């Protein structure tokens, strides 16, 4: 036996069924029983994991080939009450939730896609992530891809969406403080029903909420109240529109990442990005660009966490027999025959795919040079427009810009785009884990004010004028710029390459003005609405009602009206009033116990806040 403490990921429906089978008395003890289960897990040489409860109860988990517990018969307990016992439910409740992409498809799922075999650990297709757990690299779908025809939702889909809305409304009214294992199990059961009905986007949104509730209750360092608030907004928005029957096909999502024939392709490497998931997955995504500007990617994400993320950067590319690793692909290219491509641009490796390495292209040549020709403000405005029609957790596409280094601002790097009247931009580490070199590389760049460089990264659409850089390179013709080795082909991957002193020019240059302009997002009074919404997520409906009783609406939301955010003030006032509305009959019984009206009021305020903040973020880039 090993002393490793490890619980394998569990399918959501397995946990939901175990909790449902408990009696009311045992459900009250479930949250306390979950504590400490993970620390008591012991992994055997055959891959099974055991957790002992006293002398008479031993729970054994036997994960399948994919490393997940996907069926109820893979979890057994030796106690007399099994399988309806507290021990079995507690161990399942302590285990991490398996990603939908790593579970067997629903029975109604079509045939497996031809590219699925190349990416056994590919990230789920659906978050603002996520959420969410980890950043999902985005790619633009191939041009001229056929648009799916709108289809009416089936009765099963409408029923599943209505059940998911009800579970989400109940969880929101309870809040994270009361959102224990029983509340989470109701969400998981509704999520599984949505998956069987063919609503994968709704299922993914529910799983992000459950993971957020878990992190909040465990006081995990990865917990962010703002992320959980966004996850609730996405879930309620998706489930509400689906249940109303007015949703378009984009809200249903795709059950699996379907790969379609892509013919012959030529793609060139842009950069590689480490992927680190809160659920224990790690790996790399290499971003590619076709001559016509279409964006593709090759991913290698599997269980293994940080070690897997660090090592995958130089792992072989499993694509058509190409003798190339991800480091070589990021600075090289491929000619692919019989390509298979998913809707988000990921390349599959079916048996008929053949790939031949090509010479890479520097960022100074087309098609890569076009990424740096467009002003960043225009690119961000386009990303924000795309976000209005896509899921909140979808990571925005990469953009490039030429900047001049201003200096450090804590762990961030301040730069100014090389154009007239450009605002000050903030470069924030794409992956702040100390074992990854992002932060160290930004510190080295910050030590050279006036340095001119090209940056390829992903805009952070939740913060004003913030970019998450993935790679940097020298600016052609500039004197005070990076001096990278010739074999790096004019760029450094900030997640894998470590910049050294020899990569910087000698001497110094005049730094641009460091005066930072106003932060439109931070300086606006919208924080009052955000605080009210987050109070509801953390403490539930009762906490919002207490806010309404202790503060006068004119005092709380007067600054919003004076700043021109009249609609935000009205929606916040309506939310507080609805939270405090609990009508009772003459015997003290509630006459309207449904949380629907409260959930709709919360969703209205949250949706308006998100739209207002997007407008301010777009303005901060111009």
Secondary structure, 3 states (H helix, E strand, C coil): CCCCCCCCEECHHHHHHHHHCCCHHHHHHHHHHHCCCHHHEEECCCCCEEEEECCCEEEEECCCCCCEECCHHHEEECCCCCCCCHHHHHHHHHCCECCHHHCCCCCCCCCCCCCHHHCCCCCCCCCCCCCCCCCCCCCCCCCCCCCCCCCCCCHHHHHHHHHHHHHHHHHHHHHHHHCCHHHHHHHHHHHHHHHHCCCHHHHHHHHHHHHHHHHHHCCCCCCCHHHHHHHHHHHHHHHHHHHHCCCCHHHCCCCCCCEEEEEEEEEEEEEEEEEECCCCEEEEEEEEEECCCCEEEEEEEEECHHHHHHHHHHCECCCCCCCCEHHHHHCCEEEEEEEEEECCCEEECCCCCEEEEECCCCCCCCCHHHHHCCCHHHHHHHHHHHHHHCCCCCCCCEEEEEEEEEEEECCEEEEEECCCCCCEEEECCCCCCCCCCHHHHHHHHHCCCCCEEEEEEEECCCCCCEEEEEEEEECCCCCCECCCCHHHCCCEECCCCCCCHHHCCCCCCCCCCCCCCCCHHHHCCCHHHHHHHHHHHHHHHHHHHHHHHHCCHHHHHHHHHHCCCHHHHHHHHHHHHHHCCCCECCCCCECCCCCHHHHHHHHHHHHHHHHHHHHHHHHHCC
